[in-house]
Amino acid sequence: MNDLHAWLAQQPHGLHTFRIFQQKLETLGRSEPEQLALCQLLKNMVGSYIEAFDEEPLPVAVADRAHHRLVELLASLNVEANAERRLADLNHVAVCRLW
């Protein structure tokens, strides 16, 4: 997750970045099956954001805020934590919205 966070922090804030992020989550979920639930939740969250603005004008402020929220969310996740903390992280991601 740290590599994904570092990558995302360096990317532009457009929908293309979020699509690539979804692809990276797909790859991560396959290579690290213990992170599959987290990857799927993140993919779903990003997918709903992409769907909301696909083929619609994406205001710069919305894109900036969504990117910032996702970067902060990734920074807050601790995949090395105990089961209780990991469950709390999963629950947090499950209810998080990017916009």
C-alpha positions in Angstrom: 0.0 0.0 0.0 2.9 2.4 0.6 4.0 2.1 -3.0 0.5 2.8 -4.2 0.3 5.8 -1.9 3.6 7.2 -3.2 2.5 6.6 -6.8 -0.8 8.3 -6.3 0.7 11.3 -4.5 2.8 12.0 -7.6 -0.1 11.8 -10.2 -2.3 14.4 -11.7 -5.9 14.6 -10.4 -7.9 13.6 -13.5 -10.1 10.6 -14.0 -7.3 8.8 -16.0 -5.3 8.6 -12.8 -8.2 7.1 -10.9 -8.7 4.5 -13.7 -5.0 3.5 -13.5 -5.3 3.4 -9.7 -8.1 0.8 -10.1 -5.9 -1.3 -12.4 -3.1 -1.1 -9.8 -5.5 -2.2 -7.1 -6.5 -5.2 -9.3 -2.9 -6.2 -9.7 -2.2 -5.7 -6.0 -5.2 -7.8 -5.0 -4.0 -10.7 -7.1 -0.4 -10.5 -5.9 -1.3 -10.0 -2.2 -4.5 -11.9 -1.6 -4.5 -10.9 2.1 -5.3 -7.4 0.9 -8.1 -8.4 -1.5 -10.9 -7.0 0.6 -9.2 -3.6 1.0 -8.4 -3.5 -2.7 -12.0 -4.3 -3.7 -13.4 -1.6 -1.3 -11.0 0.9 -2.7 -11.8 -0.1 -6.3 -15.5 0.3 -5.6 -15.1 3.7 -4.0 -13.0 4.9 -6.9 -15.3 3.3 -9.4 -18.3 5.2 -8.1 -16.3 8.5 -8.4 -15.4 7.7 -12.0 -19.0 6.8 -12.8 -20.3 10.0 -11.3 -18.1 12.1 -13.5 -17.5 10.0 -16.6 -18.3 12.0 -19.7 -19.3 15.0 -17.5 -17.2 18.1 -16.8 -15.0 17.4 -13.8 -14.6 20.7 -11.8 -10.9 21.2 -10.8 -11.9 21.8 -7.1 -13.7 18.4 -7.0 -10.8 16.6 -8.7 -8.3 18.2 -6.3 -10.4 17.3 -3.3 -11.0 13.7 -4.4 -7.3 13.2 -5.0 -6.4 14.7 -1.7 -8.9 12.6 0.2 -7.7 9.4 -1.5 -4.1 10.2 -0.8 -4.9 10.9 2.9 -7.0 7.7 3.1 -4.2 5.6 1.8 -1.8 7.2 4.2 -4.1 6.3 7.1 -4.3 2.6 6.3 -2.1 0.2 8.3 -2.0 -3.2 6.5 0.5 -4.4 9.1 -1.8 -3.7 12.1 -3.7 -6.2 14.2 -7.0 -7.6 13.0 -9.0 -5.1 15.0 -7.3 -2.1 13.4 -7.5 -3.7 9.9 -11.2 -4.2 10.4 -11.6 -0.6 11.4 -9.7 0.5 8.3 -11.9 -1.7 6.1 -15.0 -0.2 7.7 -13.6 3.3 7.2 -13.0 2.7 3.5 -16.4 1.1 3.1 -18.2 4.3 4.1 -15.7 6.8 2.6 -16.7 9.0 -0.4 -14.3 10.9 -2.5 -16.6 13.9 -3.2 
